[in-house]
Amino acid sequence: MATVNIKTSSMMQSLLGLPKTLEAHGDTVHQALEDIKRRYPKLEDILSDSSSQQSPPTLILLNNKDIRLLKGLDTLINEGDILMLIYAAIGG
């Protein structure tokens, strides 16, 4: 099981009261996100649903690559990888 750092956008930090960097554990992006959702339940609504689908307003990058271009939430992670969560505000 890998340990990764998860960096959060400033919008997520201010809206949800998250720290700038979180530590998570797992073998896939999905497992790492589930790990931090257990500690920060407010993330549940903006990250993903139970069917392992990425929530559209949240961009998830693994080592600066959009996970949608990899294997989505099933993308394998390695020790020391960096995930970045960017919440896009939508609306006018």
Contacts in CASP RR format, 6 or more apart in sequence:
PFRMAT RR
TARGET T0000
AUTHOR 0000-0000-0000
METHOD contacts of the structure
MODEL  1
MATVNIKTSSMMQSLLGLPKTLEAHGDTVHQALEDIKRRYPKLEDILSDS
SSQQSPPTLILLNNKDIRLLKGLDTLINEGDILMLIYAAIGG
1 25 0 8 1.000
1 26 0 8 1.000
1 27 0 8 1.000
1 31 0 8 1.000
2 25 0 8 1.000
2 26 0 8 1.000
2 27 0 8 1.000
2 32 0 8 1.000
2 77 0 8 1.000
2 78 0 8 1.000
2 79 0 8 1.000
2 80 0 8 1.000
2 81 0 8 1.000
3 23 0 8 1.000
3 24 0 8 1.000
3 25 0 8 1.000
3 26 0 8 1.000
3 79 0 8 1.000
3 80 0 8 1.000
4 23 0 8 1.000
4 24 0 8 1.000
4 25 0 8 1.000
4 26 0 8 1.000
4 32 0 8 1.000
4 77 0 8 1.000
4 79 0 8 1.000
4 80 0 8 1.000
4 81 0 8 1.000
4 82 0 8 1.000
4 83 0 8 1.000
5 21 0 8 1.000
5 22 0 8 1.000
5 23 0 8 1.000
5 24 0 8 1.000
5 80 0 8 1.000
5 81 0 8 1.000
5 82 0 8 1.000
5 83 0 8 1.000
6 21 0 8 1.000
6 22 0 8 1.000
6 23 0 8 1.000
6 24 0 8 1.000
6 32 0 8 1.000
6 36 0 8 1.000
6 82 0 8 1.000
6 83 0 8 1.000
6 84 0 8 1.000
6 85 0 8 1.000
7 20 0 8 1.000
7 21 0 8 1.000
7 82 0 8 1.000
7 83 0 8 1.000
7 84 0 8 1.000
7 85 0 8 1.000
8 18 0 8 1.000
8 19 0 8 1.000
8 20 0 8 1.000
8 21 0 8 1.000
8 22 0 8 1.000
8 84 0 8 1.000
8 85 0 8 1.000
9 84 0 8 1.000
9 85 0 8 1.000
9 86 0 8 1.000
9 87 0 8 1.000
11 87 0 8 1.000
11 89 0 8 1.000
12 18 0 8 1.000
12 46 0 8 1.000
12 85 0 8 1.000
12 86 0 8 1.000
12 87 0 8 1.000
13 19 0 8 1.000
13 20 0 8 1.000
15 87 0 8 1.000
16 40 0 8 1.000
16 42 0 8 1.000
16 43 0 8 1.000
16 46 0 8 1.000
17 42 0 8 1.000
18 40 0 8 1.000
18 42 0 8 1.000
18 43 0 8 1.000
22 36 0 8 1.000
22 39 0 8 1.000
22 40 0 8 1.000
24 32 0 8 1.000
24 33 0 8 1.000
24 35 0 8 1.000
24 36 0 8 1.000
24 83 0 8 1.000
25 31 0 8 1.000
25 32 0 8 1.000
25 35 0 8 1.000
26 32 0 8 1.000
26 35 0 8 1.000
26 77 0 8 1.000
27 76 0 8 1.000
27 77 0 8 1.000
28 73 0 8 1.000
28 74 0 8 1.000
28 75 0 8 1.000
28 76 0 8 1.000
28 77 0 8 1.000
29 60 0 8 1.000
29 62 0 8 1.000
29 67 0 8 1.000
29 72 0 8 1.000
29 73 0 8 1.000
29 74 0 8 1.000
29 75 0 8 1.000
29 77 0 8 1.000
29 83 0 8 1.000
30 48 0 8 1.000
30 52 0 8 1.000
30 73 0 8 1.000
30 74 0 8 1.000
32 77 0 8 1.000
32 83 0 8 1.000
33 43 0 8 1.000
33 47 0 8 1.000
33 48 0 8 1.000
33 60 0 8 1.000
33 73 0 8 1.000
36 43 0 8 1.000
37 43 0 8 1.000
37 44 0 8 1.000
37 47 0 8 1.000
45 55 0 8 1.000
46 55 0 8 1.000
46 57 0 8 1.000
46 58 0 8 1.000
46 87 0 8 1.000
47 54 0 8 1.000
47 55 0 8 1.000
47 58 0 8 1.000
47 60 0 8 1.000
47 85 0 8 1.000
48 54 0 8 1.000
48 55 0 8 1.000
48 58 0 8 1.000
48 73 0 8 1.000
49 55 0 8 1.000
52 73 0 8 1.000
52 74 0 8 1.000
53 73 0 8 1.000
54 60 0 8 1.000
54 67 0 8 1.000
54 68 0 8 1.000
54 72 0 8 1.000
54 73 0 8 1.000
57 87 0 8 1.000
57 88 0 8 1.000
57 89 0 8 1.000
57 90 0 8 1.000
58 85 0 8 1.000
58 86 0 8 1.000
58 87 0 8 1.000
58 88 0 8 1.000
59 66 0 8 1.000
59 84 0 8 1.000
59 85 0 8 1.000
59 86 0 8 1.000
59 87 0 8 1.000
59 88 0 8 1.000
60 66 0 8 1.000
60 67 0 8 1.000
60 73 0 8 1.000
60 83 0 8 1.000
60 84 0 8 1.000
60 85 0 8 1.000
60 86 0 8 1.000
61 67 0 8 1.000
61 83 0 8 1.000
61 84 0 8 1.000
61 86 0 8 1.000
62 70 0 8 1.000
62 75 0 8 1.000
62 77 0 8 1.000
62 81 0 8 1.000
62 82 0 8 1.000
62 83 0 8 1.000
63 81 0 8 1.000
63 82 0 8 1.000
64 82 0 8 1.000
64 84 0 8 1.000
67 73 0 8 1.000
67 75 0 8 1.000
77 83 0 8 1.000
END
